[in-house]
């Protein structure tokens, strides 16, 4: 028996840009028939260029000549910029769309989670959609019933089980959709970046569940912008760019190539929204500015010492104020490892900045004294807490800055200290009388 679960061979997908041509009249049809002999040469040239004969509209190749294999039990990551073809690849493998050229073979029962509510019927209840998805996967009602309680417990939506899913929030949708996809025992699980919709606690549950699925010998193809998740889950990864495979190999080397490809040659410590920038679709928060700056409000133009005060400033427009709006940033090191995230709601509620409709400018001090020397990336993120991302990790505006260690006068601290964090701790030598451990009772 073959150990290959997914085989993709010269897979290509072409989409037409713009609107459809209008309906043809009889006069246009007769005119077109009369001029047919004169179009053959032009049609041949268009075919040679990959454009359908007789069609002057523009086309784009979302995928072009993609080939790879995934073995049974492998967990493979798929990474790349927005528009690189990741979601198109998974839609073809899920039989949602057909390829223009090439083919893909799926050897085994497949479950997929490509967008919120994949495979759900909005008029059916959560209970009915679980049964429907099981039937789609080819499972009997008895098989579904055996896993039913696990699905409900994992999704945490038991109170809404008999409510039509059209009334679910996006967070409830994704909880149930992932639970169904991961618990109905598919041989192959395809997961897109849909997990960004759930809250942080549920994301961790999902990652843990995918590790369990992989540990049980099932195959997982995982698309994500979060490099930490890809690194933890996947031994091997695929890097896509412009619809083509740039690199296949061990995850660390593929991520390194991806980070190198997205690095800006003249990256600065400030970003200001331009006319063509995205992130305008959510009226709850529209990013306008992101900067790493000094006390005087000047952006960093060179490396700064870890003893100096450094601020992260975020400006954005709120068009509709929501009480669960969170705005913040994620800090990454030069390897793309997430060091931490922070939001304006981190402290006690009485200390939260009072956001308002209109322009809001927020800032917070970076804990530079803890950081090692190196280059860091600050990425803006925003969400409606426990509902969905407005600017999700890996997709928002980002800036870079460089730190140099200068906090300690010790000759033993410096650039060669290992680790992302380099706190300066003061030590003391205990006298003999202090060395024994003492248990203190309340």
Residue pairs with C-beta under 8 A, 6 or more apart in sequence:
2 107
3 71
3 72
4 69
4 70
4 71
4 72
4 107
5 70
5 71
5 72
5 73
5 74
5 106
5 107
5 108
5 187
5 188
5 219
6 68
6 69
6 70
6 93
6 104
6 105
6 106
6 107
6 188
6 219
6 221
7 69
7 70
7 104
7 105
7 107
8 66
8 67
8 68
8 69
8 89
8 93
8 102
8 103
8 104
9 67
9 102
9 103
9 104
10 65
10 66
10 67
10 101
10 102
10 103
11 63
11 65
11 66
11 67
11 89
11 92
11 99
11 101
11 102
11 103
11 104
12 61
12 63
12 64
12 65
12 66
12 99
12 100
12 101
12 102
12 243
13 61
13 62
13 63
13 85
13 88
13 92
13 97
13 99
13 100
13 243
14 50
14 59
14 60
14 61
14 62
14 100
15 59
15 60
15 62
16 57
16 58
16 59
17 57
17 58
17 59
17 60
18 57
18 58
21 57
24 32
39 53
39 54
42 53
43 53
43 54
44 53
46 52
46 53
46 54
46 55
47 53
50 59
50 61
51 59
52 59
61 243
62 85
62 88
62 243
63 85
63 88
63 89
63 92
63 99
63 243
63 244
64 242
64 243
64 244
65 102
65 244
66 85
66 89
66 102
66 240
66 243
66 244
66 245
67 102
67 245
68 238
68 245
68 248
70 76
70 219
70 221
71 219
72 107
72 108
72 187
72 217
72 219
73 214
73 217
73 218
73 219
74 219
74 220
74 235
74 236
75 210
75 214
75 219
75 220
75 222
75 233
75 234
75 235
75 236
76 220
76 221
76 222
76 234
76 236
76 237
76 238
77 222
77 223
77 224
77 230
77 233
77 234
77 236
77 237
77 238
77 251
77 254
78 86
78 89
78 90
78 221
78 222
78 223
78 237
78 238
78 240
79 86
79 223
79 224
79 225
79 227
79 230
79 237
79 238
79 239
79 240
79 254
79 255
79 258
80 86
80 239
80 240
80 241
80 246
80 258
81 241
81 261
81 262
82 395
84 240
84 241
84 242
84 243
85 240
85 242
85 243
85 244
86 192
86 223
86 240
87 114
87 192
87 223
88 97
88 243
89 240
90 112
90 114
90 190
90 192
90 221
90 223
91 97
91 114
92 98
92 99
92 104
93 104
93 106
93 110
93 112
93 190
93 221
94 110
94 112
94 114
94 190
96 114
106 188
107 187
108 186
108 187
108 188
108 219
109 137
109 138
109 185
109 186
109 187
109 188
110 137
110 186
110 187
110 188
110 189
110 190
111 137
111 180
111 181
111 182
111 184
111 186
111 188
111 189
111 190
112 118
112 119
112 181
112 189
112 190
112 191
113 177
113 178
113 181
113 182
113 189
113 190
113 191
113 192
113 194
114 190
114 192
114 194
115 192
115 194
116 170
116 173
116 174
116 177
116 194
116 197
117 165
117 168
117 173
117 174
117 177
118 177
118 181
118 194
119 129
119 132
119 133
119 136
119 177
119 180
120 129
120 132
120 133
120 165
120 173
120 176
120 177
121 128
121 129
121 132
121 165
122 164
122 165
122 166
123 164
123 166
124 132
124 164
124 165
125 161
125 162
125 163
125 164
125 165
126 157
126 160
126 161
126 162
126 163
126 165
126 168
126 176
127 161
127 162
129 165
129 176
129 180
130 144
130 148
130 151
130 176
130 180
131 141
131 144
133 180
133 181
133 184
134 140
134 141
134 143
134 144
134 180
134 184
135 144
137 184
137 186
139 184
139 185
143 184
143 185
144 184
147 183
147 184
147 185
150 183
151 176
151 179
151 180
151 183
151 184
152 158
152 161
152 179
154 175
154 179
154 182
154 183
154 205
154 209
155 175
155 176
155 178
155 179
156 175
156 202
157 168
157 172
157 175
157 176
160 167
160 168
160 172
165 172
165 173
165 176
168 176
169 387
170 197
170 387
170 388
171 197
171 198
171 199
171 202
171 386
171 387
171 388
173 197
174 194
174 195
174 197
174 198
174 202
175 198
175 202
177 194
178 191
178 194
178 195
178 198
178 206
178 209
181 189
181 191
182 189
182 206
182 209
182 210
182 213
186 218
187 218
187 219
188 218
188 219
188 220
188 221
189 210
189 213
189 218
189 219
189 220
189 221
190 220
190 221
191 210
191 220
191 221
191 222
191 223
192 223
193 223
193 224
193 225
193 392
193 394
195 203
195 206
195 207
195 224
196 203
196 225
196 226
196 388
196 389
196 392
196 393
197 388
197 389
198 206
199 385
199 386
207 229
207 232
207 233
210 220
210 222
210 233
211 232
211 233
213 220
214 220
214 233
220 233
222 229
222 230
222 233
222 234
224 230
224 394
225 392
225 393
225 394
225 395
226 338
226 393
226 394
227 255
227 258
227 259
227 336
227 337
227 338
227 394
228 336
228 337
228 338
230 237
230 251
230 255
231 251
231 252
231 255
231 337
234 251
235 250
235 251
236 248
236 249
236 250
236 251
236 254
237 248
237 249
237 250
237 251
237 254
237 255
238 245
238 247
238 248
238 254
239 245
239 246
239 247
239 248
239 254
239 257
239 258
239 261
240 246
241 261
246 257
246 261
247 253
247 254
247 257
248 254
255 335
255 336
256 335
258 336
259 334
259 335
259 336
264 400
267 399
267 400
268 299
268 399
268 400
269 291
269 292
269 293
269 299
269 300
269 301
269 399
269 400
269 401
270 289
270 290
270 291
270 292
270 293
270 299
270 399
271 289
271 290
271 291
271 397
271 398
271 399
272 288
272 289
273 279
273 286
273 287
273 288
273 289
273 397
277 397
279 286
279 287
279 390
279 391
279 396
279 397
280 286
282 390
282 391
283 319
283 320
284 318
284 319
284 320
284 321
284 322
284 325
284 384
284 390
285 316
285 317
285 318
285 325
285 327
285 382
285 390
285 391
286 316
286 317
286 318
286 319
287 314
287 315
287 316
287 380
287 382
287 391
287 396
287 397
288 315
288 316
288 317
288 359
289 313
289 314
289 315
289 316
289 361
290 312
290 313
290 314
290 315
290 329
290 378
290 380
290 397
290 398
290 399
291 299
291 312
291 313
291 399
292 299
292 300
292 310
292 311
292 312
292 313
292 366
292 378
292 399
292 401
293 299
293 300
293 310
293 311
293 313
294 300
294 304
294 308
294 309
294 310
294 311
295 309
295 311
300 310
300 401
300 402
302 402
303 402
303 403
303 404
304 310
304 368
304 401
304 402
304 403
304 404
305 403
305 404
305 405
305 406
305 407
306 368
306 369
306 371
306 373
306 403
306 404
306 405
306 406
306 407
306 422
307 368
307 369
307 406
307 407
308 368
309 365
309 368
310 365
310 366
310 368
310 401
311 363
311 364
311 365
311 366
312 329
312 363
312 364
312 366
312 378
313 361
313 362
313 363
314 327
314 328
314 329
314 361
314 362
314 363
314 380
315 359
315 360
315 361
315 362
316 327
316 359
316 360
316 382
317 358
317 359
317 360
318 325
318 355
318 356
318 357
318 358
318 360
319 357
320 357
321 355
321 356
321 357
322 384
324 384
324 385
324 386
324 387
325 355
325 382
325 383
325 384
325 385
325 390
326 343
326 344
326 345
326 382
326 383
326 384
326 385
327 343
327 344
327 355
327 360
327 362
327 380
327 381
327 382
328 341
328 342
328 343
328 344
328 346
328 380
328 381
328 382
329 341
329 342
329 378
329 379
329 380
329 381
330 338
330 340
330 341
330 378
330 379
330 381
330 393
331 338
331 339
331 340
331 341
331 342
331 366
331 376
331 377
331 378
331 379
332 338
332 339
332 376
332 377
332 379
333 339
333 374
333 375
333 376
333 377
333 420
334 374
334 375
334 376
334 377
336 377
337 420
338 393
339 371
339 376
339 420
339 421
341 381
342 364
344 352
344 353
344 355
344 362
344 364
345 352
345 385
353 360
353 362
368 403
369 407
369 423
369 424
370 421
370 422
370 423
371 403
371 420
371 421
371 422
372 403
372 405
372 415
372 417
372 419
372 420
372 421
372 422
373 403
373 404
373 405
373 414
373 415
374 402
374 403
375 400
375 401
375 402
375 403
376 400
376 401
376 402
376 403
377 398
377 399
377 400
378 398
378 399
378 400
378 401
379 393
379 394
379 396
379 397
379 398
380 391
380 396
380 397
380 398
381 389
381 391
381 392
381 393
381 396
382 389
382 390
382 391
382 396
383 389
383 390
383 391
383 392
384 390
391 397
404 415
405 413
405 414
405 415
405 417
405 422
407 413
407 424
408 424
410 424
413 422
413 424
